[in-house]
Amino acid sequence: MTAPLIVFTGVSKTFETARRTVEAVRDVSFTASRSEFITVVGPSGCGKSTLLNMTAGLFHPTKGLVQYDGMTLTDLNPRTGYMTQNDHLLPWRDVAGNIRVPLEIAGMAKREMADRVAVLIEMVGLTGFERVYPSQLSGGMKKRAALARLLAYDPETLLMDEPFAALDAQLRLKMQTELRQLCRRLHKTVLFVTHDLDEAVALGDRILLFSGRPGTIYQSIVSPLPPDRDLYHLRRDPDFVRVTGDLWDTLASTSTVEA
């Protein structure tokens, strides 16, 4: 079998402030395989974002080991790309200009850069909006532009911190569908943080349920849903109903996990 791409072994992370010590996560162990879509769900403040930051090499564990492709992370991890709830598009740049940012930083040649941006714009469905500025875009279009920028330098692993939380239900479902299809087509590994149990089950090949702070993995569930699942009709799928119901029962039945 292929070795896992991401490995957390007994990881704990503590933050020291002037007033107190905060233990964000405690004794977290899990692996992520290549091209696996893992969703991480749990209450606010349970260390979900800390998990992403350690995978990106932004934070280092207080205890335990974080490894990526067999190597212990001791610095920034350039094989990951990060997307947060805020799109962080540059208002003075149009769509194409925003997508070019990581390519410019990487020093890509202008012709190659133009070709790459054109492919990405088509990939995320923004053809015809290349010269439009963020203030003129809808919420969904901004998310598409941010996703294209994330994919611009072709990161191996996508770290996504509630990227669709601010969208309305219909647009959120559309973006979820497009993201899952893109990641399957491009063979991306994904760690996707959410507070929404339905979103976690709909998107994940595996769902990690975190306890309240300090965050620990309370439950790890392999999705019974097919890889090519239809997100628009999942709410009627018996497996989807069962898994989300089990997760809600877990939240309701234990005091160690906050609803």
Secondary structure, 3 states (H helix, E strand, C coil): CCCCCEEEEEEEEEEECCCCEEEEEEEEEEEECCCCEEEEECCCCCCHHHHHHHHCCCCCCCEEEEEECCEECCCCCCCEEEECCCCCCCCCCCHHHHHHHHHHHCCCCHHHHHHHHHHHHHHCCCCCCCCCCHHHCCHHHHHHHHHHHHHCCCCCEEEEECCCCCCCHHHHHHHHHHHHHHHHHHCCEEEEEECCHHHHHHHCCEEEEECCCCECEEEEEECCCCCCCCHHHHHHCHHHHHHHHHHHHHHHHCCCCCC
